Amino acid sequence: MDFGIAGKKALVCASSKGLGFGCAQALAREGVDVVMNARSVEALEASAEALRRETGVTVTAVAADITSEEGRAAVLDAAGDVDILVTNAGGPPPGMWQDWAREEFIAALDANMLSPIALMQALVPGMMARGWGRVVNITSQSVKAPIPVLGLSNAARTGLTGFVAGTARQVAAKGVTINNLLPGIHDTDRATALDKGVMDMQGISRDQARAARMATIPAARYGSQEEFGATCAFLCSQYAGFIVGQNVLLDGGGVNATI
Ligand code: NAP
C-alpha cells in the first residue's frame, strides 16, 4: 500500500534507536525526508547513515537534547518547515510515589509533556497555513492503565494527552491531525532497562524477568520497533486524515479493557 506521503518532510525526535528509529525508518521507507535527533552523536550518525543507504531519502541528523530549550531551538532551526512531527524523548525513571521531589516532577513534565507541546506550538501553525500536517506523539500505555512504579510517566503523559485531546480538535479543519501512539512493552533498550530494575529488585535472571513480563501480555511477546513504526507511518499517511485526537494502543492486548 502506498501511503501517499513520498516527498514530504518529517521531524522524528529521539530517533537514533528504539521506537523513534522505528518511526523514522518506516517514514523513510515511504519516501519521506527525515530529520532525526538524539543526544549521542555517534549512534545518531550511524542510524542516519543506515537510513540513507537503505532508502535514498534525505536524512538530516541533529544531535541535541530535545527536552532543553536550546536543544529544541537547534533541532527546529535545522528542520525548518516540516509536514510531519513525531515527538519522543526518554521516559522518566521508576521509583516510589513518596520519594519524588518537585525537581523530578518538573524534569518529567519537561521531557514528556512540555517538550512535545513546545514542538507542536512551533510547527503546527506552518502545517495549518499549508493545509496539511500530521503529528504523532509517542506516549505510553500508562495513559490508559497506570504503571505504579512509573508515577512520573503516568502524570506527565496524562497531561500531554489532555492537551492533545483539545488541541487536535482545534486544528483538524486545517488538514492537520494530532494523535498519540501508546506503546506497551517493546523490545528496545527502555524495556531492557525496566527488566533490569525487576531483576535487581526480585533477584531473578533476565530470562525470568522477561518471561514474567510476557506472561502479562496476551500476545505472549514484546512488540517490535518495526511494527510500531509502521503504525506511525500509517497515522501520517494520506489515509489517516479522519483519525483525530486518538490514543492508539500497541500493547499486544496488555491493557485489559473493552474499549
Ligand atoms: P530507547 O530504546 O531507550 O530509545 C530512546 C531514544 O531516544 C534514543 O535514540 C535516545 O538517544 C533518544 N533520547 C532519549 N532522551 C533524549 C533526549 N532528551 N533528547 C533527544 N533524544 C533523546 O527508548 P524506547 O523504548 O524507544 O522508548 C521511547 C519512548 O517510549 C520513551 O519515552 C519510553 O518511556 C516510551 N515507552 C517505551 C516502552 C517500551 O517498551 N519500549 C513502553 C512504553 C513507553 P540518546 O540517548 O543518544 O539521546
Residues whose N, C-alpha, C, O or C-beta is under 5 A from the ligand:
A	BS01	NAP	A14 S15 S16 K17 G18 L19 G20 N37 A38 R39 S40 A64 D65 I66 T67 A89 G90 G91 T139 S140 Q141 P183 G184 I185 H186 T188 D189 R190 A191
